């Protein structure tokens, strides 16, 4: 690589460091007054999360170089569009391989090395974060309004009545300020419902919070987890690890499963996993209790989405694609009819579309097909266990608080 490439890579890394730091600070504090104080507060999250991402990419890089495959250093992708408007502060990173892996073993090693290396550091960050909690005083500094509710504030803080009380108090302060400056006072409007944000759980987080860590009363609840930089960095790293380890197509998990079960079996199992993923993601988009007009429009839009997403799966066979899309919608409708409260997670639909239209669900055969040795097989199945532990069905959840 020439010096220009190194400069580009270094510039992207610095830009990503800035965007992840700003994102970490935004999650902890929301809006900010003093920029530098705000920025510095985001460093623990940024260092932890970017460190995990870097280790992940260098896992791929080292494995590729070990097999004699010429590979670039990582290209990081910065992403920031404003406070609380982005999830991690980056769209990830990638390496460029100038020659292709030629054997099943090479494909497996390169695919597994990245997520497992990143997962190892994630566990370290996770345990450090959980074993260095500062008690309830930490959250009181961020939400001083919780202090008056006492150490069991979780019982009342996430209710409609408390939310309205905070709006009312804020309005009184605004009213005093407006009168002092002789501004026109806007009326107070109380809505019948409000939305609060929380993070979802994955199996590993649930097991750790339930069975492993001491100071159970210090463990942040799902409404507050994103205020804890190391824990939130580990949480997002688990999410991205699971994303990479999905046993579909040419994702890292796809490379791993391909190595474990071979090309023929993989190209049967991978589409099946994809359909399960798509089934969950779209649950609730069409619902038997919807108004007729809403149902028809949602059915048409969602049907078009499924057709475009599934086209490549069926090698552009229009009839099979339409039948598969209709069958999937029918099963989803039946599921929501039997279990009305069940809900998928719409953001997954974008990732499903990228897999279906761009990445593909199948895996091309390697030049050298070979059976993995027992050690690699053990690593492969462990990787799929990691996927199960880290998969987060709903990453960011919006909880509706309704008037009693």
Secondary structure, 3 states (H helix, E strand, C coil): CCHHHHHHHHHHHHHHHHHHHHHHHHHHHCCCCCHHHHHHHCHHHHHHHHHHHHHHHHHHHHHHHHCCCCECCCEEEECCCCCCCCCCCEEEEECCECCCCCEHHHHHHHHHHHHHHHHHHHHHHHHHHHCCCCCHHHHHHHCHHHHHHCCCCHHHHCCHHHHHHHHHHHHHHHHHHHHHCCCCCCCCCCCCEEEEEEECCCHHHHHHHHHHCCCHHHCCCCCCHHHCHHHHHHHHHHHHHHHHHCCCCCCHHHHHHHHHHHHHHHHHHHHHHHHHHHHHHCCCCCCCCCCHHHHHHHHHHHHHHHHHHHCCCCCCCHHHHHHHHHHHHHHHHHHHHHCCCCCCCCHHHHHHHHHHHHHCCCCCCCCECCCCCHHHHHHHHHHHHHHHHHCCCCCEEEEEEECC
